[in-house]
Amino acid sequence: MYAQLGDIKFELITYFDGLDASKKIDYAEHETIEGKPKLQYIGENLEEITLKLSFHADFCNPQEELKKIKEAASLYQPLPFVFGNGLYKGKYVIEEIKENILQSLDDATILAIEAEIRLREWVEDKPLGVKKAPEKKIKRIKRINRTKKKY
């Protein structure tokens, strides 16, 4: 097994054709007077992964394999993405499925399909919390308040 998305296993020999991943970092551009603009880091975008798959009747039922992926996408749920070596990549949603029928019989039985599945990283919500001031600052504020004279 090369990788697994939820319950769907991608076998390298049978139908896995490749993986493209992209990660983008956002920067704001600020104009300056008489100089080049300055960049300011804003944050990271979600990672996108594109899986390239080939299904052929010689090693699987192409329509059934594609149906599994479509059913997983229709759940609208994040799925764990794990590589065969045990590396947990994180949770991803299936954002897009492209399919291309390459071969079929005269009765419309499909023999070969190429597919591309675009996954998008899913980030869990972090509960909001109250930020506490550092201890040194709190002590200093208390000391200042004690030394203030009342008039």
Steps between C-alpha positions, in 0.01 A plus 500: 500500500637842402248711693156490656228766515240397753413141403621537139839338435720613210723223372814611318511209257132482417378854446701776666661732242633790703456763765535877472500715813500876536535729799462876474609772741314833492676837523348846495681754286534852642593787270771737619590852395805508274589139551408143428191358668538300822356156563331394823428138586126439541472123537503162334231374264362150516703232324358347183582152375408363159496123461529361148339160460455248218234231520505214249278195468811277506549563873174649633148608413565864394144617564487341847833653603391845388165450672679445835675834464179682401316350798777614735482850350122514541537455878654852518724387784875532559683171450837396644773480234776254585795378293590132483808556720271618782556875452177677599458798269191641671131527419381595152172547319439394140448830324493395136484181292589502132452189291596415146371180337783363285359171376158342482333215315225548241239425770638793713682272743789710627844343481728788602455827688752763599405711799636795692386561854576832664522490878505805726644507848250511785604686813318430826346793685697613801294621793531870567676587820590804700858611460669568831756772547849375582569471875768772502259752351228417755740547795622832357143627458412402859813678628411818306144495633627472862737794463239739354395766748142601534434874504 
